[in-house]
Amino acid sequence: CGLLGALLCKLLLATDKFRRSLRKRAAQLAMALGCALAFATCVYFLGERALGSGGHFMEGYLFAAEQPDPSWKDVVARLLGPLFTGSAGGAGGIFGPSLASGAAIGGWIAQWFEPSRGEFNVLVLCGMTAFLTGTSRSPFTCAILVLEMTDRHSIILQLMYAAMVAYLISQTIDKRSYYERMKKRLLDTLPEWK
């Protein structure tokens, strides 16, 4: 999950750089329309799991009465949705989509082991923690955030382990987090910061 979180951020940063390099309005419009068409295609083929920040998606994975049946479509939809909207210049953020992407990956991996409902939830929460760590490079903060959001204090060690492994893996992709890179880009646009 940490690897995919870091790769998603690298893709978002690369498409942001490309979008900002477009000077002609026609090229900017073509980029926005292309991303919108790609997102609509994603929703058409993968369903509404690609829509929104993923709050409803995580709720279904963690709190539904019956254990969900994760598929590769969940993972692809939760990765491509934020990529296409962020590439078009959408201001939706990366925090919520990172948690939902991690939940999708954790759930998809969990099904390989035929887990109980409790074990499934632990793997989903570890996926959420790992993916968020891959984007933010803050393992302790990510583990505590997921812990506090879900009130699952008994799994702190599992969340910390997932966060640390994700941190180490994501460091091989990029030493800086998505947030650090975006901060630098925004500060570089201010004349007094150059």
N, CA and C atoms as an extended XYZ file, in Angstrom:
582
Properties=species:S:1:pos:R:3:atomname:S:1:resname:S:1:resid:I:1 pbc="F F F"
N         0.816       -1.202        0.000 N   CYS     1
C         0.000        0.000        0.000 CA  CYS     1
C         0.853        1.258        0.000 C   CYS     1
N         1.946        1.245        0.778 N   GLY     2
C         2.819        2.412        0.816 CA  GLY     2
C         3.445        2.694       -0.535 C   GLY     2
N         3.802        1.628       -1.236 N   LEU     3
C         4.365        1.768       -2.575 CA  LEU     3
C         3.367        2.421       -3.521 C   LEU     3
N         2.134        1.932       -3.513 N   LEU     4
C         1.109        2.510       -4.391 CA  LEU     4
C         0.764        3.942       -3.998 C   LEU     4
N         0.781        4.241       -2.700 N   GLY     5
C         0.545        5.611       -2.249 CA  GLY     5
C         1.609        6.559       -2.776 C   GLY     5
N         2.870        6.140       -2.694 N   ALA     6
C         3.963        6.968       -3.190 CA  ALA     6
C         3.895        7.119       -4.709 C   ALA     6
N         3.562        6.030       -5.410 N   LEU     7
C         3.464        6.103       -6.874 CA  LEU     7
C         2.301        6.988       -7.325 C   LEU     7
N         1.171        6.899       -6.630 N   LEU     8
C         0.046        7.764       -6.968 CA  LEU     8
C         0.438        9.228       -6.815 C   LEU     8
N         1.147        9.540       -5.752 N   CYS     9
C         1.582       10.924       -5.542 CA  CYS     9
C         2.555       11.379       -6.617 C   CYS     9
N         3.463       10.509       -7.010 N   LYS    10
C         4.394       10.860       -8.093 CA  LYS    10
C         3.631       11.146       -9.383 C   LYS    10
N         2.618       10.327       -9.682 N   LEU    11
C         1.801       10.558      -10.872 CA  LEU    11
C         1.022       11.864      -10.772 C   LEU    11
N         0.455       12.138       -9.606 N   LEU    12
C        -0.282       13.395       -9.417 CA  LEU    12
C         0.633       14.604       -9.583 C   LEU    12
N         1.833       14.522       -9.035 N   LEU    13
C         2.787       15.627       -9.169 CA  LEU    13
C         3.233       15.803      -10.617 C   LEU    13
N         3.445       14.703      -11.327 N   ALA    14
C         3.866       14.787      -12.728 CA  ALA    14
C         2.760       15.376      -13.604 C   ALA    14
N         1.520       14.935      -13.382 N   THR    15
C         0.426       15.490      -14.193 CA  THR    15
C         0.146       16.942      -13.827 C   THR    15
N         0.353       17.302      -12.554 N   ASP    16
C         0.199       18.705      -12.150 CA  ASP    16
C         1.236       19.576      -12.842 C   ASP    16
N         2.462       19.092      -12.897 N   LYS    17
C         3.539       19.835      -13.562 CA  LYS    17
C         3.240       19.993      -15.055 C   LYS    17
N         2.771       18.913      -15.668 N   PHE    18
C         2.428       18.975      -17.088 CA  PHE    18
C         1.271       19.956      -17.325 C   PHE    18
N         0.242       19.876      -16.494 N   ARG    19
C        -0.921       20.760      -16.645 CA  ARG    19
C        -0.525       22.221      -16.500 C   ARG    19
N         0.353       22.522      -15.550 N   ARG    20
C         0.798       23.903      -15.349 CA  ARG    20
C         1.703       24.386      -16.475 C   ARG    20
N         2.337       23.454      -17.217 N   SER    21
C         3.206       23.854      -18.323 CA  SER    21
C         2.414       24.230      -19.577 C   SER    21
N         1.152       23.864      -19.620 N   LEU    22
C         0.319       24.195      -20.780 CA  LEU    22
C         0.007       25.688      -20.753 C   LEU    22
N         0.382       26.389      -21.803 N   ARG    23
C         0.199       27.841      -21.834 CA  ARG    23
C        -1.050       28.257      -22.599 C   ARG    23
N        -1.385       27.512      -23.624 N   LYS    24
C        -2.543       27.887      -24.434 CA  LYS    24
C        -3.816       27.385      -23.780 C   LYS    24
N        -4.827       28.220      -23.866 N   ARG    25
C        -6.104       27.880      -23.255 CA  ARG    25
C        -6.707       26.624      -23.891 C   ARG    25
N        -6.506       26.431      -25.176 N   ALA    26
C        -7.039       25.241      -25.848 CA  ALA    26
C        -6.397       23.965      -25.295 C   ALA    26
N        -5.101       24.025      -25.020 N   ALA    27
C        -4.405       22.863      -24.462 CA  ALA    27
C        -4.881       22.581      -23.034 C   ALA    27
N        -5.098       23.640      -22.266 N   GLN    28
C        -5.611       23.471      -20.902 CA  GLN    28
C        -7.013       22.865      -20.916 C   GLN    28
N        -7.838       23.349      -21.847 N   LEU    29
C        -9.196       22.824      -21.983 CA  LEU    29
C        -9.159       21.356      -22.421 C   LEU    29
N        -8.273       21.025      -23.351 N   ALA    30
C        -8.145       19.640      -23.805 CA  ALA    30
C        -7.699       18.729      -22.664 C   ALA    30
N        -6.802       19.207      -21.824 N   MET    31
C        -6.350       18.414      -20.672 CA  MET    31
C        -7.515       18.172      -19.706 C   MET    31
N        -8.261       19.218      -19.399 N   ALA    32
C        -9.396       19.090      -18.480 CA  ALA    32
C       -10.463       18.159      -19.056 C   ALA    32
N       -10.769       18.320      -20.337 N   LEU    33
C       -11.772       17.459      -20.964 CA  LEU    33
C       -11.295       16.007      -21.058 C   LEU    33
N       -10.022       15.822      -21.352 N   GLY    34
C        -9.466       14.475      -21.413 CA  GLY    34
C        -9.542       13.772      -20.058 C   GLY    34
N        -9.209       14.502      -19.001 N   CYS    35
C        -9.304       13.926      -17.645 CA  CYS    35
C       -10.753       13.647      -17.267 C   CYS    35
N       -11.652       14.559      -17.649 N   ALA    36
C       -13.077       14.350      -17.353 CA  ALA    36
C       -13.604       13.124      -18.099 C   ALA    36
N       -13.208       12.968      -19.350 N   LEU    37
C       -13.624       11.797      -20.129 CA  LEU    37
C       -13.041       10.513      -19.540 C   LEU    37
N       -11.783       10.567      -19.133 N   ALA    38
C       -11.151        9.394      -18.515 CA  ALA    38
C       -11.860        9.039      -17.209 C   ALA    38
N       -12.232       10.046      -16.416 N   PHE    39
C       -12.936        9.794      -15.162 CA  PHE    39
C       -14.327        9.213      -15.432 C   PHE    39
N       -15.032        9.782      -16.407 N   ALA    40
C       -16.360        9.264      -16.754 CA  ALA    40
C       -16.271        7.821      -17.243 C   ALA    40
N       -15.246        7.500      -18.010 N   THR    41
C       -15.030        6.130      -18.474 CA  THR    41
C       -14.765        5.201      -17.290 C   THR    41
N       -13.976        5.684      -16.354 N   CYS    42
C       -13.679        4.909      -15.141 CA  CYS    42
C       -14.970        4.614      -14.373 C   CYS    42
N       -15.820        5.611      -14.210 N   VAL    43
C       -17.081        5.418      -13.490 CA  VAL    43
C       -17.998        4.477      -14.266 C   VAL    43
N       -18.023        4.621      -15.580 N   TYR    44
C       -18.888        3.775      -16.408 CA  TYR    44
C       -18.514        2.300      -16.272 C   TYR    44
N       -17.206        2.005      -16.343 N   PHE    45
C       -16.770        0.613      -16.328 CA  PHE    45
C       -16.578        0.040      -14.920 C   PHE    45
N       -16.225        0.876      -13.974 N   LEU    46
C       -15.922        0.375      -12.640 CA  LEU    46
C       -17.021        0.674      -11.621 C   LEU    46
N       -17.984        1.472      -11.996 N   GLY    47
C       -19.093        1.772      -11.106 CA  GLY    47
C       -18.833        2.978      -10.228 C   GLY    47
N       -19.771        3.217       -9.332 N   GLU    48
C       -19.702        4.430       -8.518 CA  GLU    48
C       -18.672        4.355       -7.404 C   GLU    48
N       -17.933        3.280       -7.287 N   ARG    49
C       -16.876        3.210       -6.276 CA  ARG    49
C       -15.770        4.226       -6.538 C   ARG    49
N       -15.704        4.765       -7.762 N   ALA    50
C       -14.688        5.766       -8.091 CA  ALA    50
C       -15.115        7.170       -7.681 C   ALA    50
N       -16.364        7.345       -7.305 N   LEU    51
C       -16.890        8.676       -6.994 CA  LEU    51
C       -16.562        9.113       -5.574 C   LEU    51
N       -16.383       10.396       -5.403 N   GLY    52
C       -16.239       10.989       -4.080 CA  GLY    52
C       -14.910       10.705       -3.412 C   GLY    52
N       -14.832       11.141       -2.163 N   SER    53
C       -13.590       10.979       -1.406 CA  SER    53
C       -13.424        9.566       -0.870 C   SER    53
N       -14.500        8.778       -0.856 N   GLY    54
C       -14.418        7.389       -0.434 CA  GLY    54
C       -14.984        7.116        0.940 C   GLY    54
N       -15.624        8.104        1.555 N   GLY    55
C       -16.196        7.896        2.888 CA  GLY    55
C       -17.225        6.779        2.908 C   GLY    55
N       -18.128        6.788        1.926 N   HIS    56
C       -19.148        5.729        1.838 CA  HIS    56
C       -18.508        4.369        1.568 C   HIS    56
N       -17.457        4.382        0.815 N   PHE    57
C       -16.736        3.157        0.480 CA  PHE    57
C       -16.112        2.535        1.738 C   PHE    57
N       -15.421        3.364        2.524 N   MET    58
C       -14.786        2.865        3.752 CA  MET    58
C       -15.834        2.404        4.764 C   MET    58
N       -16.943        3.132        4.843 N   GLU    59
C       -18.027        2.729        5.748 CA  GLU    59
C       -18.536        1.338        5.401 C   GLU    59
N       -18.720        1.091        4.104 N   GLY    60
C       -19.184       -0.221        3.667 CA  GLY    60
C       -18.184       -1.323        3.979 C   GLY    60
N       -16.906       -1.022        3.831 N   TYR    61
C       -15.880       -2.022        4.113 CA  TYR    61
C       -15.764       -2.317        5.600 C   TYR    61
N       -15.888       -1.307        6.423 N   LEU    62
C       -15.626       -1.484        7.853 CA  LEU    62
C       -16.858       -1.771        8.696 C   LEU    62
N       -18.013       -1.217        8.304 N   PHE    63
C       -19.148       -1.268        9.213 CA  PHE    63
C       -20.399       -1.937        8.651 C   PHE    63
N       -20.328       -2.485        7.459 N   ALA    64
C       -21.496       -3.170        6.896 CA  ALA    64
C       -21.792       -4.428        7.707 C   ALA    64
N       -23.050       -4.804        7.736 N   ALA    65
C       -23.457       -5.990        8.506 CA  ALA    65
C       -22.780       -7.252        7.973 C   ALA    65
N       -22.711       -7.359        6.654 N   GLU    66
C       -22.042       -8.509        6.034 CA  GLU    66
C       -20.666       -8.094        5.543 C   GLU    66
N       -19.748       -9.029        5.541 N   GLN    67
C       -18.411       -8.743        5.048 CA  GLN    67
C       -18.475       -8.458        3.550 C   GLN    67
N       -17.877       -7.358        3.101 N   PRO    68
C       -17.910       -7.034        1.669 CA  PRO    68
C       -17.128       -8.050        0.841 C   PRO    68
N       -17.381       -8.021       -0.443 N   ASP    69
C       -16.676       -8.895       -1.375 CA  ASP    69
C       -15.785       -8.018       -2.257 C   ASP    69
N       -14.562       -7.728       -1.812 N   PRO    70
C       -13.685       -6.814       -2.559 CA  PRO    70
C       -13.269       -7.399       -3.906 C   PRO    70
N       -13.062       -6.524       -4.848 N   SER    71
C       -12.577       -6.961       -6.159 CA  SER    71
C       -11.476       -6.023       -6.631 C   SER    71
N       -10.808       -6.425       -7.672 N   TRP    72
C        -9.772       -5.590       -8.259 CA  TRP    72
C       -10.370       -4.281       -8.765 C   TRP    72
N       -11.666       -4.287       -9.104 N   LYS    73
C       -12.315       -3.064       -9.574 CA  LYS    73
C       -12.326       -1.993       -8.490 C   LYS    73
N       -12.484       -2.411       -7.229 N   ASP    74
C       -12.446       -1.453       -6.124 CA  ASP    74
C       -11.092       -0.757       -6.077 C   ASP    74
N       -10.029       -1.530       -6.191 N   VAL    75
C        -8.680       -0.978       -6.128 CA  VAL    75
C        -8.433       -0.029       -7.296 C   VAL    75
N        -8.740       -0.474       -8.498 N   VAL    76
C        -8.503        0.356       -9.686 CA  VAL    76
C        -9.337        1.633       -9.632 C   VAL    76
N       -10.596        1.522       -9.237 N   ALA    77
C       -11.469        2.699       -9.168 CA  ALA    77
C       -10.966        3.695       -8.137 C   ALA    77
N       -10.523        3.204       -6.972 N   ARG    78
C       -10.074        4.121       -5.921 CA  ARG    78
C        -8.710        4.724       -6.232 C   ARG    78
N        -7.947        4.139       -7.147 N   LEU    79
C        -6.678        4.730       -7.574 CA  LEU    79
C        -6.872        5.697       -8.743 C   LEU    79
N        -7.696        5.307       -9.709 N   LEU    80
C        -7.867        6.140      -10.902 CA  LEU    80
C        -8.756        7.358      -10.663 C   LEU    80
N        -9.761        7.226       -9.813 N   GLY    81
C       -10.652        8.362       -9.549 CA  GLY    81
C        -9.893        9.605       -9.091 C   GLY    81
N        -9.119        9.511       -8.010 N   PRO    82
C        -8.348       10.678       -7.575 CA  PRO    82
C        -7.284       11.112       -8.579 C   PRO    82
N        -6.724       10.163       -9.312 N   LEU    83
C        -5.708       10.517      -10.300 CA  LEU    83
C        -6.300       11.394      -11.397 C   LEU    83
N        -7.448       11.002      -11.939 N   PHE    84
C        -8.050       11.778      -13.019 CA  PHE    84
C        -8.581       13.127      -12.543 C   PHE    84
N        -9.221       13.156      -11.382 N   THR    85
C        -9.748       14.438      -10.904 CA  THR    85
C        -8.630       15.373      -10.476 C   THR    85
N        -7.598       14.837       -9.817 N   GLY    86
C        -6.462       15.670       -9.434 CA  GLY    86
C        -5.677       16.159      -10.635 C   GLY    86
N        -5.557       15.336      -11.668 N   SER    87
C        -4.829       15.721      -12.871 CA  SER    87
C        -5.540       16.830      -13.633 C   SER    87
N        -6.846       16.873      -13.510 N   ALA    88
C        -7.617       17.930      -14.180 CA  ALA    88
C        -7.547       19.245      -13.421 C   ALA    88
N        -6.980       19.214      -12.224 N   GLY    89
C        -6.885       20.426      -11.425 CA  GLY    89
C        -7.939       20.511      -10.347 C   GLY    89
N        -8.659       19.423      -10.117 N   GLY    90
C        -9.676       19.399       -9.075 CA  GLY    90
C        -9.060       19.618       -7.705 C   GLY    90
N        -9.795       20.268       -6.834 N   ALA    91
C        -9.269       20.630       -5.515 CA  ALA    91
C        -9.817       19.715       -4.433 C   ALA    91
N        -9.971       18.443       -4.717 N   GLY    92
C       -10.567       17.523       -3.757 CA  GLY    92
C        -9.632       17.070       -2.665 C   GLY    92
N        -8.353       17.237       -2.819 N   GLY    93
C        -7.401       16.801       -1.810 CA  GLY    93
C        -7.004       15.347       -1.983 C   GLY    93
N        -6.087       14.906       -1.148 N   ILE    94
C        -5.552       13.555       -1.264 CA  ILE    94
C        -5.755       12.737        0.011 C   ILE    94
N        -6.123       13.384        1.111 N   PHE    95
C        -6.248       12.687        2.390 CA  PHE    95
C        -7.348       11.625        2.357 C   PHE    95
N        -8.574       12.009        2.076 N   GLY    96
C        -9.693       11.065        2.032 CA  GLY    96
C        -9.516        9.990        0.976 C   GLY    96
N        -9.158       10.376       -0.259 N   PRO    97
C        -8.921        9.343       -1.269 CA  PRO    97
C        -7.793        8.376       -0.909 C   PRO    97
N        -6.792        8.841       -0.167 N   SER    98
C        -5.720        7.935        0.264 CA  SER    98
C        -6.248        6.885        1.235 C   SER    98
N        -7.088        7.311        2.148 N   LEU    99
C        -7.677        6.349        3.091 CA  LEU    99
C        -8.553        5.338        2.358 C   LEU    99
N        -9.356        5.814        1.402 N   ALA   100
C       -10.237        4.913        0.658 CA  ALA   100
C        -9.440        3.962       -0.228 C   ALA   100
N        -8.372        4.450       -0.848 N   SER   101
C        -7.522        3.583       -1.670 CA  SER   101
C        -6.869        2.512       -0.810 C   SER   101
N        -6.386        2.907        0.359 N   GLY   102
C        -5.789        1.942        1.272 CA  GLY   102
C        -6.792        0.901        1.743 C   GLY   102
N        -8.035        1.337        1.987 N   ALA   103
C        -9.090        0.394        2.392 CA  ALA   103
C        -9.370       -0.607        1.275 C   ALA   103
N        -9.414       -0.116        0.037 N   ALA   104
C        -9.669       -1.010       -1.099 CA  ALA   104
C        -8.557       -2.034       -1.254 C   ALA   104
N        -7.321       -1.588       -1.143 N   ILE   105
C        -6.186       -2.507       -1.290 CA  ILE   105
C        -6.136       -3.486       -0.121 C   ILE   105
N        -6.328       -2.974        1.087 N   GLY   106
C        -6.339       -3.853        2.262 CA  GLY   106
C        -7.429       -4.908        2.187 C   GLY   106
N        -8.618       -4.504        1.736 N   GLY   107
C        -9.724       -5.455        1.586 CA  GLY   107
C        -9.455       -6.479        0.499 C   GLY   107
N        -8.872       -6.030       -0.594 N   TRP   108
C        -8.572       -6.932       -1.706 CA  TRP   108
C        -7.530       -7.964       -1.284 C   TRP   108
N        -6.502       -7.523       -0.556 N   ILE   109
C        -5.485       -8.453       -0.069 CA  ILE   109
C        -6.074       -9.385        0.988 C   ILE   109
N        -6.937       -8.854        1.830 N   ALA   110
C        -7.531       -9.652        2.914 CA  ALA   110
C        -8.286      -10.859        2.390 C   ALA   110
N        -8.973      -10.705        1.276 N   GLN   111
C        -9.782      -11.816        0.762 CA  GLN   111
C        -8.941      -13.019        0.358 C   GLN   111
N        -7.665      -12.827        0.097 N   TRP   112
C        -6.799      -13.946       -0.262 CA  TRP   112
C        -6.654      -14.936        0.881 C   TRP   112
N        -6.865      -14.482        2.124 N   PHE   113
C        -6.620      -15.304        3.302 CA  PHE   113
C        -7.894      -15.841        3.944 C   PHE   113
N        -9.041      -15.593        3.334 N   GLU   114
C       -10.334      -15.999        3.868 CA  GLU   114
C       -10.453      -15.640        5.358 C   GLU   114
N       -10.367      -14.362        5.657 N   PRO   115
C       -10.351      -13.936        7.061 CA  PRO   115
C       -11.741      -13.905        7.693 C   PRO   115
N       -11.751      -13.872        9.019 N   SER   116
C       -12.995      -13.591        9.731 CA  SER   116
C       -13.290      -12.103        9.541 C   SER   116
N       -14.455      -11.662        9.976 N   ARG   117
C       -14.814      -10.247        9.829 CA  ARG   117
C       -13.827       -9.348       10.569 C   ARG   117
N       -13.418       -9.745       11.758 N   GLY   118
C       -12.456       -8.957       12.531 CA  GLY   118
C       -11.094       -8.880       11.855 C   GLY   118
N       -10.627       -9.998       11.331 N   GLU   119
C        -9.341      -10.013       10.626 CA  GLU   119
C        -9.413       -9.173        9.347 C   GLU   119
N       -10.551       -9.244        8.679 N   PHE   120
C       -10.753       -8.428        7.478 CA  PHE   120
C       -10.613       -6.948        7.825 C   PHE   120
N       -11.274       -6.534        8.897 N   ASN   121
C       -11.217       -5.126        9.308 CA  ASN   121
C        -9.798       -4.697        9.671 C   ASN   121
N        -9.042       -5.567       10.323 N   VAL   122
C        -7.660       -5.234       10.675 CA  VAL   122
C        -6.844       -4.998        9.413 C   VAL   122
N        -6.995       -5.852        8.420 N   LEU   123
C        -6.241       -5.678        7.173 CA  LEU   123
C        -6.683       -4.437        6.409 C   LEU   123
N        -7.963       -4.112        6.447 N   VAL   124
C        -8.446       -2.880        5.819 CA  VAL   124
C        -7.833       -1.663        6.512 C   VAL   124
N        -7.834       -1.658        7.834 N   LEU   125
C        -7.261       -0.535        8.583 CA  LEU   125
C        -5.753       -0.422        8.369 C   LEU   125
N        -5.075       -1.551        8.277 N   CYS   126
C        -3.637       -1.524        7.980 CA  CYS   126
C        -3.386       -0.982        6.577 C   CYS   126
N        -4.244       -1.346        5.628 N   GLY   127
C        -4.129       -0.796        4.279 CA  GLY   127
C        -4.329        0.709        4.270 C   GLY   127
N        -5.316        1.181        5.022 N   MET   128
C        -5.563        2.624        5.116 CA  MET   128
C        -4.341        3.341        5.688 C   MET   128
N        -3.787        2.787        6.751 N   THR   129
C        -2.621        3.393        7.399 CA  THR   129
C        -1.418        3.393        6.463 C   THR   129
N        -1.187        2.275        5.797 N   ALA   130
C        -0.025        2.156        4.916 CA  ALA   130
C        -0.127        3.094        3.721 C   ALA   130
N        -1.302        3.173        3.099 N   PHE   131
C        -1.438        4.045        1.923 CA  PHE   131
C        -1.276        5.505        2.322 C   PHE   131
N        -1.884        5.897        3.420 N   LEU   132
C        -1.760        7.282        3.881 CA  LEU   132
C        -0.316        7.602        4.244 C   LEU   132
N         0.387        6.644        4.831 N   THR   133
C         1.808        6.846        5.119 CA  THR   133
C         2.603        7.012        3.837 C   THR   133
N         2.244        6.272        2.798 N   GLY   134
C         2.928        6.410        1.512 CA  GLY   134
C         2.765        7.797        0.905 C   GLY   134
N         1.660        8.450        1.182 N   THR   135
C         1.454        9.801        0.645 CA  THR   135
C         2.018       10.885        1.550 C   THR   135
N         1.961       10.668        2.854 N   SER   136
C         2.346       11.740        3.780 CA  SER   136
C         3.725       11.576        4.411 C   SER   136
N         4.263       10.375        4.427 N   ARG   137
C         5.549       10.046        5.062 CA  ARG   137
C         5.552       10.391        6.554 C   ARG   137
N         4.419       10.225        7.192 N   SER   138
C         4.292       10.462        8.635 CA  SER   138
C         3.697        9.216        9.296 C   SER   138
N         4.515        8.191        9.511 N   PRO   139
C         3.966        6.910        9.962 CA  PRO   139
C         3.229        6.970       11.293 C   PRO   139
N         3.794        7.648       12.273 N   PHE   140
C         3.148        7.690       13.579 CA  PHE   140
C         1.820        8.449       13.496 C   PHE   140
N         1.829        9.575       12.819 N   THR   141
C         0.612       10.373       12.668 CA  THR   141
C        -0.474        9.580       11.951 C   THR   141
N        -0.121        8.875       10.899 N   CYS   142
C        -1.109        8.100       10.132 CA  CYS   142
C        -1.714        6.980       10.975 C   CYS   142
N        -0.872        6.290       11.727 N   ALA   143
C        -1.382        5.206       12.577 CA  ALA   143
C        -2.340        5.754       13.632 C   ALA   143
N        -1.983        6.871       14.241 N   ILE   144
C        -2.838        7.458       15.273 CA  ILE   144
C        -4.127        8.000       14.660 C   ILE   144
N        -4.053        8.598       13.479 N   LEU   145
C        -5.265        9.094       12.808 CA  LEU   145
C        -6.262        7.975       12.541 C   LEU   145
N        -5.790        6.891       11.969 N   VAL   146
C        -6.684        5.773       11.668 CA  VAL   146
C        -7.193        5.155       12.964 C   VAL   146
N        -6.331        5.071       13.943 N   LEU   147
C        -6.726        4.535       15.240 CA  LEU   147
C        -7.853        5.370       15.852 C   LEU   147
N        -7.700        6.675       15.838 N   GLU   148
C        -8.701        7.565       16.429 CA  GLU   148
C        -9.986        7.627       15.595 C   GLU   148
N        -9.857        7.551       14.300 N   MET   149
C       -11.042        7.607       13.436 CA  MET   149
C       -11.925        6.386       13.608 C   MET   149
N       -11.334        5.263       13.905 N   THR   150
C       -12.092        4.013       13.944 CA  THR   150
C       -12.275        3.462       15.353 C   THR   150
N       -11.623        4.065       16.334 N   ASP   151
C       -11.739        3.640       17.731 CA  ASP   151
C       -11.360        2.167       17.903 C   ASP   151
N       -10.269        1.763       17.250 N   ARG   152
C        -9.779        0.387       17.341 CA  ARG   152
C        -8.428        0.389       18.064 C   ARG   152
N        -8.434        0.751       19.346 N   HIS   153
C        -7.187        0.913       20.095 CA  HIS   153
C        -6.422       -0.390       20.281 C   HIS   153
N        -7.069       -1.502       20.172 N   SER   154
C        -6.400       -2.786       20.402 CA  SER   154
C        -5.446       -3.172       19.272 C   SER   154
N        -5.487       -2.468       18.153 N   ILE   155
C        -4.620       -2.860       17.028 CA  ILE   155
C        -3.522       -1.838       16.755 C   ILE   155
N        -3.138       -1.084       17.755 N   ILE   156
C        -2.105       -0.063       17.569 CA  ILE   156
C        -0.804       -0.655       17.037 C   ILE   156
N        -0.405       -1.824       17.509 N   LEU   157
C         0.855       -2.417       17.046 CA  LEU   157
C         0.785       -2.798       15.570 C   LEU   157
N        -0.345       -3.350       15.141 N   GLN   158
C        -0.494       -3.714       13.733 CA  GLN   158
C        -0.465       -2.466       12.846 C   GLN   158
N        -1.118       -1.404       13.290 N   LEU   159
C        -1.127       -0.162       12.512 CA  LEU   159
C         0.265        0.461       12.449 C   LEU   159
N         0.978        0.431       13.560 N   MET   160
C         2.341        0.981       13.569 CA  MET   160
C         3.271        0.169       12.676 C   MET   160
N         3.111       -1.146       12.694 N   TYR   161
C         3.922       -1.997       11.831 CA  TYR   161
C         3.631       -1.685       10.353 C   TYR   161
N         2.358       -1.591        9.997 N   ALA   162
C         1.982       -1.270        8.617 CA  ALA   162
C         2.531        0.099        8.212 C   ALA   162
N         2.460        1.065        9.117 N   ALA   163
C         2.952        2.410        8.820 CA  ALA   163
C         4.462        2.429        8.619 C   ALA   163
N         5.190        1.714        9.453 N   MET   164
C         6.656        1.708        9.337 CA  MET   164
C         7.125        1.016        8.060 C   MET   164
N         6.508       -0.106        7.739 N   VAL   165
C         6.874       -0.803        6.502 CA  VAL   165
C         6.539        0.076        5.295 C   VAL   165
N         5.367        0.704        5.304 N   ALA   166
C         4.973        1.591        4.206 CA  ALA   166
C         5.926        2.780        4.091 C   ALA   166
N         6.343        3.308        5.214 N   TYR   167
C         7.282        4.436        5.209 CA  TYR   167
C         8.601        4.043        4.559 C   TYR   167
N         9.135        2.910        4.952 N   LEU   168
C        10.418        2.461        4.404 CA  LEU   168
C        10.310        2.196        2.900 C   LEU   168
N         9.218        1.585        2.477 N   ILE   169
C         9.039        1.307        1.049 CA  ILE   169
C         8.834        2.591        0.261 C   ILE   169
N         8.015        3.494        0.782 N   SER   170
C         7.734        4.735        0.049 CA  SER   170
C         8.973        5.630       -0.047 C   SER   170
N         9.894        5.521        0.913 N   GLN   171
C        11.127        6.303        0.853 CA  GLN   171
C        11.989        5.909       -0.346 C   GLN   171
N        11.831        4.681       -0.837 N   THR   172
C        12.595        4.277       -2.016 CA  THR   172
C        12.055        4.929       -3.285 C   THR   172
N        10.790        5.329       -3.270 N   ILE   173
C        10.181        5.990       -4.432 CA  ILE   173
C        10.507        7.480       -4.435 C   ILE   173
N        10.352        8.122       -3.284 N   ASP   174
C        10.594        9.558       -3.164 CA  ASP   174
C        10.876        9.872       -1.700 C   ASP   174
N        11.904       10.647       -1.458 N   LYS   175
C        12.264       10.994       -0.075 CA  LYS   175
C        11.292       12.004        0.527 C   LYS   175
N        10.602       12.768       -0.306 N   ARG   176
C         9.671       13.783        0.183 CA  ARG   176
C         8.237       13.345       -0.049 C   ARG   176
N         7.377       13.816        0.827 N   SER   177
C         5.959       13.478        0.705 CA  SER   177
C         5.282       14.359       -0.345 C   SER   177
N         4.093       13.957       -0.700 N   TYR   178
C         3.269       14.738       -1.614 CA  TYR   178
C         3.060       16.146       -1.065 C   TYR   178
N         2.780       16.240        0.214 N   TYR   179
C         2.515       17.538        0.841 CA  TYR   179
C         3.756       18.428        0.820 C   TYR   179
N         4.930       17.858        1.052 N   GLU   180
C         6.164       18.641        0.986 CA  GLU   180
C         6.407       19.157       -0.430 C   GLU   180
N         6.175       18.295       -1.411 N   ARG   181
C         6.377       18.705       -2.809 CA  ARG   181
C         5.395       19.824       -3.212 C   ARG   181
N         4.142       19.687       -2.794 N   MET   182
C         3.152       20.716       -3.124 CA  MET   182
C         3.457       22.030       -2.401 C   MET   182
N         3.904       21.928       -1.166 N   LYS   183
C         4.279       23.137       -0.425 CA  LYS   183
C         5.410       23.865       -1.142 C   LYS   183
N         6.422       23.122       -1.563 N   LYS   184
C         7.552       23.731       -2.277 CA  LYS   184
C         7.091       24.369       -3.576 C   LYS   184
N         6.205       23.685       -4.304 N   ARG   185
C         5.702       24.259       -5.559 CA  ARG   185
C         4.955       25.550       -5.306 C   ARG   185
N         4.124       25.582       -4.284 N   LEU   186
C         3.359       26.791       -3.987 CA  LEU   186
C         4.253       27.924       -3.492 C   LEU   186
N         5.237       27.606       -2.657 N   LEU   187
C         6.153       28.648       -2.178 CA  LEU   187
C         7.029       29.187       -3.294 C   LEU   187
N         7.371       28.344       -4.255 N   ASP   188
C         8.190       28.793       -5.383 CA  ASP   188
C         7.444       29.776       -6.287 C   ASP   188
N         6.116       29.762       -6.226 N   THR   189
C         5.352       30.704       -7.044 CA  THR   189
C         5.306       32.102       -6.419 C   THR   189
N         5.646       32.198       -5.134 N   LEU   190
C         5.678       33.497       -4.462 CA  LEU   190
C         7.023       34.161       -4.715 C   LEU   190
N         7.045       35.424       -5.165 N   PRO   191
C         8.316       36.072       -5.520 CA  PRO   191
C         9.311       36.165       -4.366 C   PRO   191
N         8.875       36.397       -3.146 N   GLU   192
C         9.809       36.574       -2.033 CA  GLU   192
C        10.402       35.270       -1.522 C   GLU   192
N         9.916       34.115       -1.982 N   TRP   193
C        10.421       32.832       -1.519 CA  TRP   193
C        11.503       32.255       -2.440 C   TRP   193
N        11.732       32.875       -3.566 N   LYS   194
C        12.727       32.333       -4.513 CA  LYS   194
C        14.134       32.664       -4.106 C   LYS   194
